[in-house]
Amino acid sequence: MTTFFLRRHPTKHTKAHLDGGGLVLPCAIGRSGVVAAKREGDGGTPRATLKILNIYIRRDQWPSRAFPLSVKTIQKDHGWCDDIKSPRYNRLVHLPFTASHEAMWREDPLYDIVLETDWNARPAIRGRGSAIFIHLARVGLKPTEGCIALSRKDMKLFLSRLTRHSCIVIR
């Protein structure tokens, strides 16, 4: 099992490093930095130990290869529910969907590959925060809404060390 540690940057609260498996990878985190009491919409990356449940890829944008976890193909009608009033809160949904959601099929490359973590997953507690993903970063490692984001090159390195028992410890 490879354990990765997310270590916050000493002066930039929206940047960090993933350290593990012989790698130290720069990454972006939430606009509010690391938070102890995660809430929906707060922009924080939760202080927690996260396991990766599934990998979602856009097969037209990410080369197929063997992965250590279940791989699901992102479809144009996929979304992720972030509506705390919905019984589908913090779950993959099919569009059109009337409750608040985020589209998984994006015009930008951020979700060409998405690693779903177990944050608030089973059971999902409404309001505790949804969709703490590991996904591709914006240019310059701009802050996320709470997810962990890596460059495409570093995502490939991260995936090369990932096992089905890997976890990420966020301090």
Disulfide bonds with the S-S distance in Angstrom:
none
